Amino acid sequence: MRIYSIHPCYLDTKELNGLWCEALIAQAALLSQEGYYKHSAMTRIKAHDEPNAFIGMYLKYVWEEARIVRGFNYDHQRINLLKPTNPLPVTRGQLYYEWCLLQGRLQERDPQRMALNDGVDIATIKAHPMFYIVDGDIEAWEKVSSNSYPNLISY
């Protein structure tokens, strides 16, 4: 499960579609407290004062990128709760890890999207609007594969 902290504008079509599906699964898990509810990636969402409102707003921003920016036909009605709520913190190390993960995926399947991301300075990567950036390393809940990403540095 990957609920990205980086802004959806950096994602290719496959990753954006996957994010939409994963966030919908997260939304269902929060409501039912079953399935992916115990997944490590849900830790930070469950820690929010209003996790259902958080995931609803998270989905809203993914929908905006997909529908408004790219013209995809995502169903806005699948979002259960749209209620303004506070964003969560995300560490620079987590953003960098997700960036490396995404770039590795893009290198294999979408070199054109990777080329668009090449001009982005690592220090200026935008977070998803439901997150605000703080200093720190990769989040404790993240399952890091150092074999796949040997060039990760601390922040």
C-alpha positions as CSV (number, residue, x, y, z in Angstrom):
1,M,0.0,0.0,0.0
2,R,1.4,3.4,-1.0
3,I,-0.4,6.5,0.2
4,Y,2.1,9.0,-1.2
5,S,3.2,12.1,0.7
6,I,4.6,13.7,-2.4
7,H,2.3,15.7,-4.6
8,P,0.3,13.7,-7.2
9,C,1.5,16.0,-10.0
10,Y,4.7,14.0,-10.1
11,L,3.0,10.6,-10.6
12,D,2.6,8.9,-14.0
13,T,-0.8,7.6,-15.0
14,K,-0.3,4.1,-13.6
15,E,0.9,5.4,-10.2
16,L,-1.9,8.0,-10.1
17,N,-4.5,5.3,-10.8
18,G,-3.0,3.1,-8.2
19,L,-2.9,6.0,-5.6
20,W,-6.6,6.6,-6.2
21,C,-7.4,2.9,-5.6
22,E,-5.2,2.6,-2.6
23,A,-6.7,5.8,-1.0
24,L,-10.2,4.4,-1.6
25,I,-9.1,1.2,0.1
26,A,-7.7,3.2,3.0
27,Q,-11.0,5.1,3.2
28,A,-12.9,1.8,3.4
29,A,-10.5,0.3,5.9
30,L,-11.0,3.4,8.2
31,L,-14.7,3.0,8.0
32,S,-14.8,-0.7,8.6
33,Q,-11.7,-1.0,10.8
34,E,-10.9,-4.1,8.8
35,G,-8.6,-5.1,5.8
36,Y,-5.8,-2.6,5.5
37,Y,-6.7,-0.9,8.8
38,K,-3.7,-2.5,10.5
39,H,-1.3,-1.8,7.6
40,S,1.8,0.2,8.7
41,A,1.0,2.9,6.1
42,M,-2.3,3.6,7.9
43,T,-0.5,4.5,11.1
44,R,-0.1,8.2,10.4
45,I,-3.7,8.5,9.0
46,K,-5.1,6.8,12.1
47,A,-3.1,9.2,14.3
48,H,-5.0,12.2,12.8
49,D,-7.7,13.7,15.0
50,E,-10.2,13.1,12.2
51,P,-8.8,10.3,10.0
52,N,-12.0,9.9,7.9
53,A,-12.0,13.6,7.1
54,F,-8.2,13.5,6.4
55,I,-8.6,10.6,3.8
56,G,-11.6,12.4,2.3
57,M,-9.6,15.5,1.7
58,Y,-6.6,13.5,0.6
59,L,-8.8,11.8,-2.1
60,K,-10.2,15.2,-3.1
61,Y,-6.7,16.4,-4.1
62,V,-5.9,13.2,-5.9
63,W,-9.3,13.6,-7.8
64,E,-8.4,17.2,-8.7
65,E,-5.1,16.1,-10.2
66,A,-6.7,13.3,-12.1
67,R,-9.9,14.9,-13.2
68,I,-9.2,18.6,-13.5
69,V,-5.5,18.6,-14.5
70,R,-5.3,15.4,-16.5
71,G,-8.9,14.9,-17.6
72,F,-9.3,11.4,-16.2
73,N,-12.8,10.2,-15.3
74,Y,-12.5,9.5,-11.6
75,D,-15.8,9.3,-9.7
76,H,-15.9,12.1,-7.1
77,Q,-18.9,10.5,-5.5
78,R,-16.7,7.7,-4.1
79,I,-15.2,10.1,-1.6
80,N,-17.2,9.5,1.6
81,L,-16.4,12.7,3.5
82,L,-15.3,16.0,2.3
83,K,-14.6,18.1,5.4
84,P,-11.8,20.6,5.7
85,T,-9.3,19.3,8.2
86,N,-5.6,19.9,9.2
87,P,-2.8,18.4,7.3
88,L,-0.3,16.0,8.8
89,P,3.5,16.4,9.1
90,V,5.8,14.5,6.8
91,T,9.5,14.4,7.1
92,R,11.9,15.5,4.3
93,G,13.5,12.1,4.5
94,Q,10.1,10.4,3.8
95,L,9.6,12.7,0.8
96,Y,13.0,11.9,-0.5
97,Y,12.4,8.2,0.0
98,E,9.1,8.3,-1.9
99,W,10.8,10.4,-4.6
100,C,13.5,7.8,-5.1
101,L,10.9,5.0,-5.1
102,L,8.8,6.8,-7.7
103,Q,11.8,7.6,-9.9
104,G,12.9,4.0,-9.9
105,R,9.4,3.0,-11.0
106,L,9.3,5.6,-13.7
107,Q,12.7,4.7,-15.1
108,E,11.3,1.3,-16.0
109,R,7.9,2.2,-17.3
110,D,7.6,5.9,-18.1
111,P,10.9,7.6,-19.1
112,Q,9.0,10.6,-20.4
113,R,7.4,11.3,-17.0
114,M,10.7,10.7,-15.4
115,A,12.3,13.3,-17.7
116,L,9.6,15.8,-16.5
117,N,10.6,15.1,-12.9
118,D,14.3,15.4,-13.7
119,G,14.3,19.2,-13.4
120,V,12.8,19.1,-9.9
121,D,15.3,20.0,-7.2
122,I,15.0,17.5,-4.3
123,A,14.8,20.4,-1.8
124,T,11.8,21.8,-3.6
125,I,9.6,18.7,-4.0
126,K,6.0,19.5,-3.2
127,A,4.1,17.5,-0.6
128,H,0.6,16.4,-1.2
129,P,-1.6,19.3,0.1
130,M,-2.7,17.2,3.1
131,F,0.9,17.2,4.4
132,Y,3.3,19.8,5.6
133,I,7.0,19.3,5.5
134,V,9.2,19.0,8.6
135,D,12.8,18.0,9.1
136,G,13.6,14.4,9.8
137,D,14.5,11.0,8.4
138,I,12.3,8.4,6.8
139,E,9.2,7.8,8.9
140,A,9.3,5.0,11.4
141,W,6.3,3.2,9.9
142,E,7.9,3.0,6.4
143,K,9.2,-0.4,5.3
144,V,12.5,0.6,3.7
145,S,14.3,-1.6,1.2
146,S,17.9,-0.4,1.4
147,N,18.9,-2.9,-1.3
148,S,16.6,-1.2,-3.8
149,Y,17.5,2.3,-2.7
150,P,21.2,2.3,-1.6
151,N,21.7,6.1,-2.2
152,L,19.3,7.3,0.4
153,I,20.6,10.0,2.7
154,S,19.4,11.4,6.0
155,Y,17.6,14.6,6.3
